[in-house]
């Protein structure tokens, strides 16, 4: 039988990364529903992120305490602590020298923090109270602003969310992480080159997607949520401000960077759950202007973990996506949440 689907190589306009769209390899987004599986039944008993268990984590470095109170005690809404098993750091060694362009070995200097999303044992970010979620976004803003200071000499500060075992989460209590790294990752560097000035690829993306319409999932609050034209993963989503805003954490953009982003992210995750049958494992990555970069267009990637990387992807860096983003957006847009 002749394959009626014409596979395509697409280059992501934000990063320059190549993606192969092979839509004929999967019938529809709902084909992935059986892969989700049920989460391992684990309750809040002994969870180090629940209120009353503050002694199980390192001392907090920032908290949102509406009623005040002593550090490392209950009464908080959002809590930020150093990661017990940090990939970068310790921050006591900062400031550090930048990694040379021709370096083959360097110390993994920086900081690695955990942002705990509320004192209650809520597993999915989509199920968080919207006020708590807005306060989480404010915590991200505060920590990004803290670590971007010139005194630290860092190359990038990145916020990520891992939800579900397949996405790399080791604890089920909803949380996110902040990575402050002396290294500026190649993917971030590639975006810096493409998201500045009059030729900003993100600004062009907003204009093109609104004109095209078929890949738009949600539009409001100064934010556009789309299934990117060069989606690397099935049902991948991108949340991008419709204005050219360099820093998520900038004071003048707090309205856009707080409640509106929290609502957009929660809505995206809820839509994924409605299409797949339950919220799948997923990752989110917030890219904001790195320290020392003034011109950028911040954005938020959402990556559902519905497919497994194979040898070709690992060996070449070219990802294969089996769901057409136009079809993915149609299903996500129509999802009842």
C-alpha positions in Angstrom: 0.0 0.0 0.0 1.3 3.4 -0.9 1.9 5.8 2.0 -0.5 8.7 1.4 1.2 10.9 4.1 4.1 13.1 2.9 6.5 13.3 5.8 8.3 16.7 6.3 11.4 18.1 7.9 10.5 21.3 9.7 13.0 23.7 11.4 11.8 25.2 14.7 11.9 29.0 14.1 12.7 29.7 17.8 15.7 27.3 18.2 16.7 26.2 14.7 16.3 22.6 15.7 15.1 20.1 13.1 12.0 18.0 13.6 10.5 15.3 11.4 6.8 15.3 11.1 5.6 11.8 10.3 1.9 12.0 10.9 1.2 8.8 9.2 2.7 6.8 12.1 -0.1 7.6 14.5 -3.8 7.8 13.7 -4.9 10.5 16.1 -3.8 12.0 19.5 -6.2 9.8 21.4 -4.1 6.8 20.3 -1.8 7.7 23.2 -4.4 7.3 25.9 -3.5 3.7 26.7 0.1 4.7 27.4 -0.8 7.0 30.3 -1.4 4.2 32.9 -2.4 4.8 36.5 0.0 6.6 38.8 1.5 4.7 41.6 -0.8 5.1 44.6 1.1 7.3 47.1 -0.5 9.4 49.8 0.8 12.5 51.6 2.0 10.5 54.6 5.7 11.3 55.0 5.7 13.6 51.9 8.5 16.1 52.6 6.7 18.9 50.7 3.5 18.8 52.7 2.8 21.3 55.5 4.2 20.1 58.8 7.1 18.2 57.2 9.3 21.2 56.7 12.1 19.5 58.7 12.5 17.0 55.9 13.8 19.6 53.5 16.8 22.0 53.6 16.0 25.4 55.1 13.8 27.5 52.9 15.4 30.4 50.9 12.1 32.1 50.1 8.4 31.7 51.1 5.1 33.2 50.5 3.5 33.5 54.0 0.3 35.5 53.8 0.0 35.6 57.6 3.7 35.8 58.4 5.3 33.3 60.8 8.7 31.7 61.4 10.8 30.1 58.7 10.5 26.4 58.1 7.2 26.1 59.9 3.6 25.7 58.6 1.7 28.7 57.4 3.2 29.1 53.9 1.5 29.1 50.5 4.5 28.6 48.3 7.9 27.4 49.6 11.3 27.5 47.9 14.1 25.3 49.2 17.5 24.1 47.8 17.3 20.8 46.1 18.7 18.0 48.3 20.3 16.4 45.3 21.4 19.5 43.4 22.7 19.1 39.9 24.4 22.5 40.0 26.1 24.3 42.9 26.6 24.9 45.7 25.7 28.6 45.4 28.2 29.4 48.2 30.9 29.2 45.4 29.3 32.0 43.4 30.3 34.2 41.7 32.1 32.0 39.2 34.1 32.5 36.0 32.1 31.8 32.8 32.7 28.6 30.9 35.2 29.3 28.0 33.9 28.6 24.5 36.6 26.0 23.9 36.4 24.4 27.3 36.1 20.6 27.5 35.8 20.4 31.3 34.2 22.8 33.8 32.7 22.8 37.3 28.9 22.5 37.4 28.6 25.8 39.3 25.3 27.5 40.0 22.2 26.7 42.1 19.3 24.2 42.0 16.1 25.0 43.9 12.7 23.4 44.4 9.5 25.5 44.4 6.8 23.6 46.3 3.3 24.3 44.9 1.2 24.7 48.0 1.0 23.0 51.4 -1.7 20.6 50.4 -0.8 17.3 48.7 -2.0 18.1 45.2 -0.5 15.9 42.5 -1.3 17.7 39.3 -0.6 21.4 38.7 -3.9 21.6 36.8 -5.7 20.8 40.1 -4.1 23.6 42.1 -6.2 26.4 43.4 -5.8 29.3 40.9 -4.6 31.7 43.7 -1.9 29.2 44.7 -0.9 28.8 41.1 -0.6 32.6 40.6 1.6 32.7 43.8 3.8 29.9 42.2 4.3 32.1 39.2 5.3 35.0 41.5 7.8 32.7 43.2 9.3 31.9 39.8 9.5 35.6 39.1 11.3 36.3 42.4 13.8 33.5 42.0 14.6 34.4 38.4 15.2 38.0 39.4 17.4 36.9 42.3 19.7 34.7 40.2 20.0 36.9 37.2 22.0 39.5 39.2 25.4 40.4 37.7 27.2 39.5 41.0 26.5 35.7 40.3 28.1 35.6 36.9 25.6 33.0 35.6 24.9 32.0 32.0 21.2 31.1 32.3 18.4 30.7 34.8 15.7 28.2 33.8 12.4 27.1 35.4 11.1 23.6 34.7 8.2 21.5 35.8 8.4 17.7 35.7 5.0 16.0 36.4 4.7 12.2 36.3 7.3 9.5 36.5 7.9 9.4 32.8 8.7 13.1 32.9 11.4 12.6 35.6 9.4 13.6 38.7 10.7 11.7 41.8 8.0 13.2 44.2 4.3 13.4 43.3 3.5 16.6 45.3 3.2 19.3 42.7 6.5 21.3 42.4 8.8 23.0 40.0 12.6 23.6 39.9 14.9 26.5 39.2 18.2 25.9 37.6 20.8 28.7 37.8 23.8 27.5 35.6 27.2 29.0 34.8 26.7 27.4 31.4 24.4 28.9 28.9 22.9 25.8 27.2 23.3 25.6 23.4 19.5 25.6 22.9 19.1 28.8 24.9 22.0 30.4 23.0 20.3 29.5 19.8 17.1 31.1 20.9 19.0 34.3 22.0 20.2 34.6 18.4 16.7 34.2 17.0 14.5 36.1 19.5 15.9 39.6 19.4 15.4 42.7 17.4 13.1 43.5 14.5 13.5 39.9 13.2 12.3 38.2 16.4 11.1 34.7 15.5 8.6 34.7 18.3 7.0 37.9 17.2 6.8 36.5 13.7 5.3 33.3 15.1 2.5 35.2 16.9 1.6 37.1 13.8 1.6 34.0 11.6 -0.3 31.8 14.0 -3.0 34.3 14.5 -3.3 34.7 10.8 -3.3 31.0 10.1 -5.5 30.1 13.1 -5.5 26.3 12.8 -2.7 25.8 15.4 -4.0 28.3 18.0 -5.3 26.6 21.1 -6.1 29.6 23.3 -5.6 33.4 23.0 -6.2 35.9 25.8 -4.6 37.7 28.7 -1.8 38.9 26.5 -0.7 35.3 25.8 -1.1 33.0 22.8 -1.1 29.2 23.3 -0.3 27.2 20.1 0.8 23.8 18.9 4.0 24.9 17.2 4.4 24.3 13.5 7.6 22.4 14.1 6.3 20.5 17.2 8.9 18.0 18.4 6.5 15.9 20.4 2.8 14.8 20.1 0.5 17.5 21.5 3.3 19.9 22.3 2.3 23.4 23.3 3.9 26.8 23.4 2.8 29.7 25.5 4.2 33.0 24.2 3.3 36.7 25.1 1.9 38.6 22.2 4.2 41.5 23.0 8.0 41.5 22.7 8.8 41.0 26.4 12.3 40.0 27.3 12.0 38.9 30.9 9.3 36.9 32.5 10.4 38.3 35.9 10.4 42.0 34.9 8.4 44.2 37.3 6.6 46.0 34.6 5.3 42.8 33.1 4.1 41.2 36.4 0.5 41.1 35.3 1.3 39.1 32.2 3.9 37.0 34.0 1.7 36.0 36.9 -2.0 35.1 37.0 -2.3 35.0 33.2 0.6 32.6 32.7 -0.6 30.4 35.6 -4.0 30.2 34.0 -2.6 29.5 30.5 -0.3 26.7 31.9 -3.1 25.1 33.9 -5.5 25.3 31.0 -2.9 23.7 28.7 -2.4 20.8 31.1 -6.2 20.4 31.6 -6.7 20.2 27.9 -4.0 17.6 27.6 -5.9 15.5 30.2 -9.2 15.9 28.4 -7.7 14.7 25.0 -5.6 11.9 26.4 -8.1 10.6 28.9 -6.1 11.7 32.0 -3.3 14.1 32.6 -0.2 12.5 31.1 3.3 12.9 32.3 4.6 16.3 31.0 7.4 18.8 31.3 7.3 22.5 31.0 10.4 24.8 30.4 10.3 28.5 30.9 12.9 30.4 28.8 13.5 34.0 29.8 16.3 36.4 28.8 19.5 35.0 30.3 21.7 37.2 32.5 23.4 39.9 30.5 20.9 39.6 27.6 18.5 42.6 27.2 16.6 41.7 24.0 14.7 38.5 24.0 11.1 37.1 23.9 10.3 34.9 26.8 8.1 31.9 26.3 7.0 28.6 27.9 7.3 25.2 26.3 5.0 22.4 27.4 6.1 18.8 26.4 3.7 15.9 26.9 5.6 12.7 27.4 3.5 10.6 25.0 6.3 9.0 23.0 9.6 7.4 23.7 12.8 8.6 22.1 14.4 5.9 19.8 17.8 5.4 18.5 17.5 7.8 15.6 16.4 10.7 17.9 19.2 9.9 20.4 21.8 9.5 17.8 21.0 12.5 15.6 19.2 15.0 17.8 16.4 15.1 15.2 13.1 14.4 16.9 10.2 12.5 15.1 6.7 13.7 15.9 3.8 11.4 14.8 0.9 13.8 15.3 0.3 16.7 13.0 0.2 19.9 15.1 -2.8 21.2 13.2 -4.8 18.1 14.3 -3.3 18.3 17.8 -4.5 21.9 18.1 -8.0 21.0 16.8 -8.4 18.4 19.5 -6.9 20.5 22.3 -9.0 23.6 21.3 -12.2 21.5 21.4 -11.4 19.9 24.7 -13.9 20.5 27.5 -12.2 21.7 30.6 
